[in-house]
């Protein structure tokens, strides 16, 4: 069956779907829409005026199928070539147009989907007879159902089909009756919709898309010369290979022709079950999974090369023609045997007819045996292929599980490393802050030490000044005591000596008074110096306190103390002697100085009492020596 006959079957469904009144005619406007869609899906340049020019002598009435055929052949079908369009899209367009009118839809709860119905529609057109209206005879229906049962790994049960045929004594079955019976489960017992869809998809690829064989094999590259596992899909004209079975990433294609040769090659490079396909310019080396797969691939490629040499594009078209020829031959033999059985002219003719009938029956039995052998071999190949694919899928699942486990371990390791890096980053940030605090504390401690040094220097100067004043005061006190003794000595002399030495007596009280005044000034200076010393000592205490505070802070930052160590440190610090700490040396000096200052104050108080007594005595003497009570 050529390409034009295949396309006409689907177009016939689309044309009849537009015939609403079922009179065999369609309006020109609908034919324009149909022609436009056919132009688009068949990738033919559009010719919008061709239909009007073809029917320019007719009126605007409807056009019959016979009237549309010349236009269809001339402007559409004669321009179509193999490989320039997607046949599945073309059949899908015709299916969408005809199912709206003729197909009742999938019943609710049925195991078949609308996509499964479309695939059955395409397979029905492939196996239907080449006469209109299109029907599929019982033998072809049985052949298709057996293929689906084999793909489902299910034993074929022909009783439902026999019961249906006995109820409907028609010569063939239309596509709508076929889909209705399949949806209702009257032709094939389906227990799992998913299993049926997978099996139907496999049969659809094999019969509709002419896929002779598919599966994984190792292929050697031409550039890098390494071995890579690829998913191969063999058709009569080519052998394409992809990255995986989802057919998304096509890596190349081997064009097969009558000049191609397939040869086995010995095992090498760690690969076994090897063979090669030689084209006119390249040699493709491949490695199958086992010896059985190698034999199956070799036979399938040889079948494809045989079809190419015979100029055939589809294996199932050839098988269909063989089945048809066999049926016609069997029908002729049965009619001939019937006629020969009815005629009883002579015994010789009867014997020859019987021998001929026996010969034909033997030939038929032989052909049936060959067909059964081919079918059985195909079933075995299909079973082995499924087992190999199941092993491959199991292996892929194991590899995937191992990869997922490694991925989880890598993610766990990455999370732990990230957590560790974050912890180290936090520790580095804390260390940085600690260093900054150390630097700041060190600067504060240096400033406090400088203040303490300045306070100690000021204290030393104030102490030296106070000692100097004390020495001067001591000398003045001695001088004052000496003047007092001289005054007492003068008072003990006679009045005569006092009158003769009147000038000396007058000088002595004035000197005593000036000494007393200087002593009072020195006492006031000493008081001021003492106050200054107390201020400097207070400043020194504050500076020492600051030094101790920042020293403690610096020690805390240098050696961080845990909560358990804090209590121990406090208890040990209470038993520590303060004199062993460097910051308390100034306090010891202050304590000694206070004791010495208190002694000086007591001595000064004694001197003041003596000076007051001396002043009182001087005052009494002066009042006696001067007349009229003048002081």
C-alpha positions in Angstrom: 0.0 0.0 0.0 1.5 3.3 -1.1 1.6 6.6 0.8 -1.4 8.1 -1.2 -3.7 5.2 -0.2 -2.7 5.6 3.4 -3.5 9.3 3.4 -6.8 8.8 1.5 -8.1 6.6 4.3 -7.8 9.3 6.9 -9.0 12.0 4.5 -12.1 9.9 3.8 -13.0 10.0 7.5 -12.5 13.8 7.5 -14.7 14.2 4.4 -17.5 12.0 5.7 -17.5 13.9 9.0 -18.3 17.1 7.0 -21.2 15.4 5.3 -23.8 16.3 7.9 -26.8 15.2 5.8 -25.1 12.0 4.7 -25.8 12.6 1.1 -22.2 12.2 -0.1 -21.7 16.0 -0.7 -19.9 18.8 1.2 -20.1 22.5 0.7 -17.2 24.4 -0.9 -16.6 26.5 2.2 -16.0 23.4 4.3 -13.8 21.9 1.6 -11.8 25.1 1.6 -11.2 24.7 5.4 -10.4 21.1 5.0 -7.9 21.8 2.1 -6.3 24.6 4.1 -5.8 22.2 7.1 -4.3 19.6 4.8 -2.0 22.1 3.2 -0.8 23.1 6.7 -0.3 19.6 8.2 1.3 18.2 5.0 3.7 21.1 4.7 2.6 22.0 1.2 2.6 25.6 -0.1 -0.9 27.1 0.1 -2.9 27.6 -3.1 -6.2 29.4 -2.0 -7.5 30.0 -5.5 -7.0 26.5 -6.8 -10.3 25.2 -5.5 -12.3 28.0 -7.0 -10.5 27.6 -10.4 -11.1 23.8 -10.3 -14.9 24.3 -9.7 -15.4 27.5 -11.5 -18.0 26.0 -13.9 -20.1 24.7 -11.1 -22.4 26.6 -8.9 -22.0 27.3 -5.2 -23.7 24.0 -4.3 -22.0 21.1 -2.5 -19.3 19.0 -4.0 -19.3 15.2 -3.9 -16.5 12.9 -3.0 -15.9 12.1 -6.7 -15.8 15.7 -7.6 -13.3 16.6 -4.9 -10.9 13.7 -5.7 -9.4 15.2 -8.9 -8.5 18.4 -7.0 -7.2 16.4 -4.0 -5.0 14.3 -6.3 -3.7 17.2 -8.4 -3.0 19.9 -5.8 -2.4 17.9 -2.6 -1.6 14.2 -2.8 0.7 14.5 -5.9 2.9 17.0 -4.0 3.3 14.9 -0.9 6.6 13.1 -0.4 7.7 10.6 2.2 9.5 12.3 5.2 8.3 15.9 4.5 5.5 15.8 7.1 4.6 14.1 10.4 2.0 11.4 9.6 0.9 11.1 13.3 -0.1 14.8 13.3 -1.9 14.3 10.0 -3.9 11.4 11.4 -4.5 13.3 14.6 -6.1 16.1 12.5 -8.4 13.7 10.7 -9.2 11.9 14.0 -10.2 15.2 15.7 -12.5 16.1 12.8 -14.3 12.7 12.7 -14.5 11.7 16.4 -16.7 14.7 17.2 -19.4 13.4 15.0 -19.0 9.6 15.0 -17.3 8.6 18.3 -19.5 8.5 21.4 -16.5 9.0 23.7 -14.9 6.8 26.3 -17.4 5.5 28.9 -16.9 6.7 32.4 -14.8 4.2 34.3 -13.3 2.6 31.2 -9.7 1.5 31.2 -9.0 3.1 27.8 -8.1 6.7 27.3 -8.8 9.0 24.4 -5.1 8.7 23.3 -5.5 4.9 23.3 -8.5 5.3 21.1 -6.5 7.5 18.7 -3.8 4.8 18.4 -6.4 2.1 17.8 -7.9 4.3 15.1 -4.5 4.6 13.4 -3.9 0.8 13.7 -7.3 0.1 12.3 -6.6 2.2 9.2 -3.3 0.4 8.8 -5.0 -3.1 8.8 -8.3 -2.2 7.1 -9.2 -3.3 3.6 -8.6 -1.0 0.6 -12.2 -0.5 -0.1 -14.8 2.0 1.1 -16.5 2.2 3.5 -13.4 1.1 5.5 -13.7 -2.1 7.5 -11.3 -4.6 9.1 -11.9 -8.2 8.6 -12.0 -10.7 11.4 -8.5 -12.2 10.7 -6.9 -8.7 10.9 -8.8 -8.0 14.1 -7.6 -11.2 15.6 -4.0 -10.4 14.5 -4.1 -7.0 16.2 -5.5 -8.4 19.4 -2.9 -11.1 19.5 -0.2 -8.5 19.1 -1.6 -6.5 22.0 -2.0 -9.6 24.2 1.7 -10.6 23.5 2.9 -7.1 24.4 0.9 -7.4 27.7 2.5 -10.8 28.4 -1.0 -12.2 28.4 -2.2 -15.4 26.8 -4.6 -14.8 23.9 -8.2 -15.8 24.5 -10.2 -15.9 21.2 -13.5 -16.8 22.8 -14.8 -13.2 23.2 -14.1 -12.5 19.5 -15.7 -15.7 18.4 -18.8 -14.9 20.5 -19.0 -11.4 19.0 -18.6 -12.7 15.5 -21.3 -15.4 16.1 -23.7 -12.6 17.2 -22.9 -10.2 14.4 -22.7 -12.1 11.1 -21.1 -9.2 9.2 -18.2 -9.5 6.8 -16.1 -6.8 8.5 -16.0 -4.3 11.4 -16.0 -0.6 11.2 -13.7 1.5 13.3 -16.5 2.9 15.5 -17.8 -0.6 16.3 -14.2 -1.7 16.9 -13.6 1.2 19.4 -16.9 0.6 21.1 -16.2 -3.1 21.6 -12.7 -2.3 22.8 -13.9 0.3 25.3 -16.6 -2.1 26.6 -14.0 -4.9 26.9 -15.9 -7.3 24.6 -12.8 -8.0 22.4 -10.0 -8.2 25.0 -10.1 -8.6 28.7 -8.1 -5.7 30.2 -7.4 -5.7 33.9 -5.0 -2.8 34.1 -5.4 0.4 32.0 -1.7 1.3 32.5 -0.5 -2.1 31.3 -2.8 -1.9 28.2 -1.5 1.6 27.4 2.1 0.5 27.6 1.4 -2.6 25.4 -0.6 -0.5 22.9 2.2 2.0 22.8 4.7 -0.7 22.0 2.5 -2.2 19.2 1.9 1.4 17.9 5.6 2.0 17.6 6.2 -1.3 16.0 3.4 -1.2 13.4 2.6 2.4 12.9 6.1 4.0 13.2 7.8 0.9 11.7 10.1 0.4 14.6 11.8 -2.9 14.1 13.7 -2.9 17.4 14.8 -0.6 20.2 16.9 -0.8 23.3 20.2 0.2 24.9 23.6 -0.6 23.4 27.2 0.7 23.8 28.5 2.7 20.8 32.1 3.8 20.1 32.6 7.4 19.2 34.2 8.6 16.0 36.0 11.6 17.5 36.8 10.9 21.1 36.9 7.1 20.5 35.3 6.3 23.8 32.3 4.0 24.6 29.0 5.5 25.5 25.7 3.9 26.2 22.9 5.0 23.8 19.3 4.2 23.2 18.9 2.9 19.6 15.7 2.9 17.6 15.8 0.8 14.3 13.6 1.6 11.4 13.7 0.2 7.8 15.5 3.3 6.5 17.6 4.4 9.5 19.0 3.6 12.9 18.8 6.6 15.2 20.5 6.8 18.7 19.6 9.0 21.6 20.9 9.8 25.1 18.0 8.0 26.8 14.7 6.3 26.0 12.7 9.6 26.4 14.0 10.5 22.8 14.6 14.1 23.8 18.3 14.4 22.9 19.1 12.8 19.6 22.9 12.2 19.2 23.0 10.8 15.6 21.5 8.6 12.9 22.8 5.8 10.7 21.3 5.9 7.2 20.7 2.4 5.9 20.7 1.5 2.3 21.4 -1.5 0.1 25.2 -0.9 0.3 25.3 -1.2 4.1 26.9 -4.3 5.6 26.6 -5.7 9.1 29.6 -7.8 10.4 30.5 -9.3 13.8 33.8 -8.3 15.4 35.8 -9.9 18.1 35.6 -8.7 21.7 38.2 -6.0 22.7 38.6 -2.9 24.9 36.6 -4.6 27.7 33.5 -5.0 25.5 31.8 -8.1 24.3 29.0 -9.2 21.9 30.3 -6.6 19.4 29.3 -6.0 15.8 29.6 -3.2 13.3 27.5 -1.5 10.7 29.5 -0.3 7.7 28.1 2.5 5.5 29.8 4.0 2.4 31.8 6.5 4.5 31.7 5.3 8.2 31.9 2.2 10.4 29.8 2.2 13.5 31.0 -0.2 16.2 28.4 -1.4 18.8 28.3 -3.7 21.8 25.2 -5.5 23.0 24.4 -6.5 26.5 24.6 -10.2 25.8 24.8 -12.7 23.0 21.0 -13.0 22.6 20.7 -9.3 22.2 23.5 -9.3 19.6 21.6 -11.9 17.5 18.3 -10.0 17.8 19.9 -6.8 16.7 21.8 -8.5 13.9 18.6 -10.1 12.6 16.6 -6.9 12.9 19.3 -4.9 11.0 19.5 -7.5 8.3 15.7 -7.3 7.9 15.9 -3.6 7.5 18.6 -4.0 4.9 16.5 -6.6 3.1 13.5 -4.2 3.0 15.8 -1.4 1.6 17.1 -3.7 -1.1 13.5 -4.7 -2.1 12.4 -1.1 -2.0 9.9 -1.6 0.8 9.3 1.0 3.5 7.3 -1.1 6.1 7.6 -4.6 7.3 4.0 -4.8 8.5 2.7 -3.7 5.0 4.6 -6.6 3.6 3.2 -9.0 6.2 -0.3 -7.6 5.6 0.0 -8.3 1.9 1.3 -11.8 2.6 -1.6 -12.5 4.9 -4.0 -11.2 2.3 -2.5 -13.3 -0.5 -2.6 -16.3 1.8 -6.3 -15.7 2.6 -7.1 -15.4 -1.1 -5.2 -18.5 -1.9 -6.9 -20.4 0.8 -10.3 -19.1 -0.4 -9.5 -20.3 -3.9 -8.4 -23.6 -2.7 -11.5 -24.1 -0.6 -13.8 -23.1 -3.6 -11.9 -25.4 -5.9 -12.1 -28.3 -3.5 -15.8 -27.6 -3.1 -16.3 -27.7 -6.8 -14.2 -30.8 -7.2 -16.1 -32.6 -4.4 -19.4 -31.8 -6.2 -18.2 -33.2 -9.5 -18.0 -36.9 -9.8 -17.4 -37.4 -13.5 -14.5 -39.8 -13.3 -12.5 -41.5 -10.7 -9.2 -40.4 -12.3 -10.2 -36.8 -12.1 -11.3 -37.3 -8.5 -8.0 -38.9 -7.5 -6.1 -36.0 -9.1 -8.3 -33.5 -7.4 -7.9 -35.2 -4.1 -4.1 -35.3 -4.5 -4.2 -31.6 -5.5 -6.3 -30.8 -2.5 -4.1 -32.7 -0.2 -1.1 -31.0 -1.7 -2.7 -27.6 -1.2 -3.6 -28.5 2.3 0.0 -29.6 3.0 1.2 -26.3 1.6 -1.3 -24.4 3.7 -0.2 -26.4 6.8 3.4 -25.7 6.0 2.6 -22.0 5.6 0.6 -22.0 8.8 3.5 -23.7 10.6 5.9 -21.1 9.2 3.7 -18.3 10.3 3.2 -19.9 13.7 7.0 -20.3 14.0 7.6 -16.7 13.1 4.9 -15.6 15.6 6.4 -17.8 18.3 9.9 -16.6 17.5 8.6 -13.0 17.7 7.0 -13.7 21.0 10.2 -15.2 22.4 12.2 -12.2 21.1 9.6 -9.9 22.7 9.8 -11.8 26.0 13.6 -11.7 26.0 13.5 -8.1 25.2 11.2 -7.4 28.1 13.3 -9.3 30.4 16.4 -7.5 29.3 14.7 -4.2 29.6 13.4 -5.2 33.1 17.0 -6.0 34.1 18.2 -2.8 32.6 15.5 -0.8 34.5 16.4 -2.7 37.7 20.0 -1.9 37.2 19.2 1.8 36.5 17.0 2.0 39.6 19.9 0.5 41.7 22.3 3.0 40.2 19.8 5.8 40.7 19.3 4.8 44.4 23.1 4.7 44.9 23.4 8.1 43.3 20.6 9.4 45.5 22.3 8.0 48.5 25.6 9.6 47.5 23.8 12.8 46.8 22.2 12.7 50.3 25.6 12.0 51.9 27.2 14.9 49.9 24.3 17.2 51.0 24.8 16.1 54.6 28.5 16.7 54.3 27.9 20.0 52.7 25.5 21.1 55.4 27.9 20.0 58.1 30.7 21.9 56.4 28.5 25.0 56.1 27.6 24.7 59.7 31.3 24.4 60.6 32.2 27.3 58.4 29.5 29.4 60.0 30.7 28.4 63.5 34.3 29.3 62.5 33.0 32.6 61.0 31.2 33.3 64.3 34.3 32.4 66.3 36.4 34.6 64.0 34.0 37.5 64.5 34.1 36.9 68.2 37.8 36.8 68.1 37.9 40.0 66.1 35.6 41.7 68.6 37.7 40.4 71.4 40.9 41.7 69.8 39.2 45.1 69.3 38.2 45.1 73.0 41.7 44.1 74.0 43.1 47.0 72.0 40.6 49.4 73.5 41.3 48.0 77.0 45.0 48.3 76.4 44.6 51.9 75.4 42.4 52.6 78.4 45.0 50.9 80.7 47.8 52.9 79.2 45.9 56.1 79.7 45.1 55.1 83.3 48.8 54.2 83.9 49.8 57.6 82.5 47.3 59.3 84.8 48.6 57.3 87.8 52.2 58.2 86.9 51.2 61.9 86.7 49.4 61.6 90.0 52.4 60.0 91.7 54.7 62.7 90.3 52.3 65.4 91.6 52.1 63.6 95.0 55.9 63.4 95.2 56.2 67.1 94.4 53.5 68.0 96.9 55.1 65.7 99.6 58.5 67.4 98.9 56.9 70.8 99.2 55.3 69.8 102.4 58.6 68.5 103.8 60.3 71.7 102.8 57.7 73.7 104.5 57.9 71.5 107.6 61.7 72.1 107.7 61.3 75.8 107.3 58.6 75.8 109.9 60.9 73.8 112.2 63.7 76.3 111.8 61.3 79.2 112.4 60.0 77.4 115.5 63.5 77.0 116.8 64.2 80.7 116.1 61.0 81.7 117.8 61.9 79.6 120.8 65.3 81.2 120.9 63.7 84.7 120.8 61.4 83.6 123.7 64.3 82.5 125.8 66.0 85.8 125.1 62.9 87.7 126.1 62.7 85.7 129.4 66.3 86.4 130.0 65.7 90.1 129.5 62.7 90.1 131.8 64.8 88.6 134.6 67.3 91.6 134.5 67.0 94.6 136.7 65.0 97.7 135.8 68.2 99.7 135.5 69.5 97.5 132.8 66.2 97.7 131.1 66.4 101.5 131.1 69.9 101.6 129.9 69.2 99.1 127.2 65.9 100.6 126.1 66.6 100.3 122.4 67.4 96.6 122.7 64.2 96.0 124.5 62.3 97.6 121.9 63.9 95.6 119.1 63.3 92.3 120.8 59.4 92.4 120.8 59.4 93.5 117.2 61.6 90.6 116.2 59.5 88.2 118.2 56.4 89.6 116.6 57.8 89.3 113.1 58.9 85.7 113.8 55.5 84.9 115.1 53.9 86.4 111.9 56.3 84.4 109.7 55.5 81.2 111.7 51.8 81.8 111.1 52.4 82.4 107.4 54.4 79.1 107.2 51.6 77.4 109.1 49.0 78.6 106.6 51.2 77.6 103.7 51.6 74.2 105.3 47.9 73.9 105.6 47.4 74.7 102.0 50.2 72.3 101.0 48.6 69.6 103.1 45.2 70.2 101.4 47.0 70.0 98.0 48.6 66.7 99.1 45.2 65.3 100.1 43.8 66.3 96.7 46.7 64.7 94.9 46.3 61.6 97.0 42.6 61.4 96.1 43.5 61.8 92.4 46.2 59.0 92.8 43.6 56.7 94.5 41.2 57.3 91.6 44.0 56.7 89.0 45.0 53.5 90.8 41.4 52.3 90.9 41.1 52.9 87.2 44.4 51.0 86.6 43.1 48.1 88.7 39.8 48.1 86.8 41.3 48.1 83.3 43.9 45.6 84.4 41.1 43.2 85.5 39.3 43.8 82.2 42.5 43.1 80.3 43.2 39.8 82.2 39.5 38.8 81.7 39.9 39.3 77.9 43.3 37.6 77.7 42.1 34.5 79.6 38.3 34.0 79.4 36.9 32.6 82.7 34.2 30.0 82.7 31.3 30.1 85.2 32.9 27.3 87.3 36.3 29.2 87.4 34.7 32.5 88.4 33.8 31.3 91.9 37.2 29.7 92.5 38.9 33.0 91.3 36.8 35.0 93.8 37.6 32.7 96.6 41.3 32.8 95.9 41.3 36.6 95.5 39.9 37.0 99.0 42.8 35.1 100.5 45.3 37.1 98.6 47.5 39.7 100.4 46.9 43.2 99.1 50.6 44.1 99.5 51.5 41.6 96.8 49.5 43.5 94.2 51.4 46.2 92.4 48.5 48.6 92.3 48.3 48.9 96.2 51.9 50.2 96.7 50.7 53.8 96.6 48.1 53.0 99.4 50.9 51.9 101.7 52.7 55.1 101.1 49.5 57.1 101.7 48.9 55.3 105.0 52.5 56.0 106.3 52.2 59.6 105.1 48.9 60.1 107.0 50.5 58.8 110.2 53.4 61.2 109.8 51.1 64.1 109.0 49.1 63.4 112.2 52.3 63.6 114.2 53.2 66.9 112.6 49.8 68.3 113.3 50.1 67.4 117.0 53.6 69.0 117.1 52.2 72.1 115.4 49.4 72.3 117.9 51.9 72.2 120.7 53.9 75.0 119.1 50.8 77.1 118.7 50.0 76.8 122.3 53.5 77.9 123.2 53.3 80.8 120.8 50.0 81.9 122.3 51.5 81.7 125.7 54.5 83.7 124.5 52.2 86.3 123.0 50.2 86.6 126.2 53.4 87.1 128.1 54.7 89.6 125.7 51.5 91.5 125.8 51.6 91.7 129.6 55.2 92.9 129.6 54.4 95.5 127.0 51.5 96.8 129.0 53.7 97.1 132.0 56.5 98.8 130.2 54.4 101.4 128.4 52.5 104.1 130.3 48.8 104.8 130.0 48.2 101.1 128.9 49.4 101.6 125.4 50.2 98.4 123.6 
